[in-house]
């Protein structure tokens, strides 16, 4: 037989459980019976109240072809008719106010509710844009003015454009300095003379004669798109144009050509020096025999004295 202490403890636990269960069920009922839990519920209750008011308002007075009558079927006096009209006006105003309040509540509820992004703004983002296939039609976001948007077709590279690109890349790999020239052009001859004969450059500049190249016309058009220069000569250093014959001549006369080539060529340039001709060296340095003769004359003058 259990002791009195255990019996009291079990009884106390049972009482606590019952009290807790009672308070819990009471709070749940109160929460369920609370009014206006959400805007949708408020809207539904308001509409129901409007319907009830419409059904109940019609029974307040019975109208017939002979005129207004009271609930007992007796003819109504003028004062009673005015009171009835006032009641009808009050009911109509009340219904209008309730309907207006319901509409406002619905608008507020829709404004607070989160809205998903439109499909037009989702297309073309993230991985969807990265995984686009060449040649596939894409439809961008429709403009605000409502104009019809035409599909944008991605430009597909043709076989000829691919061949030009491959040929241009192979030419640019030949040397840091590329001279696009034409064999009969005097400006091209001047640029080649300066870079090939007046300077010692390693690796040596690579010359492409466009009038003798099988793809010369296409390469010149590609150069115009790359550098914005349509004429020849077109001197490129590390894929960037520094101009033609006039620009190269100006850099040479100002003494800035070596620094420009080293700066744009970077580590690929092994040697950039200006060639000094033998005639110029002879002018700068007097001959050794002439120096010896001058010394002999000096010694001879001293002896005569």
Buried (B, 14 or more C-beta within 10 A) or exposed (E): EEEEEEEEEEEEEEEEEEEEEEEEEEEEEEEEEEEEEEBEEBBEEBBEBBEEBEEEBEEEBEEEEEEBBEEEEEEBEEEBBEEBEEEBEEBEEBBEEBEEEBEEBBEEBEEEEEEEEEEEEEEBEEEEEEEEEEEEEEEEEEEEEEEEEEEEEEEEEEEEEEEBEEBBEEBBEBBBBBBBBBEEBEBBBBBBEBBBEEBEBEBBBBBBBBBEBEBBEBBBEBBEEBBEBEBBBBBBBBEEBBBBBEBBBEBBEEEEBBEBBBEBBEEEBEEBEEEEEEEEEEEEEEEEEEEEEEEEEEEEEEEEE
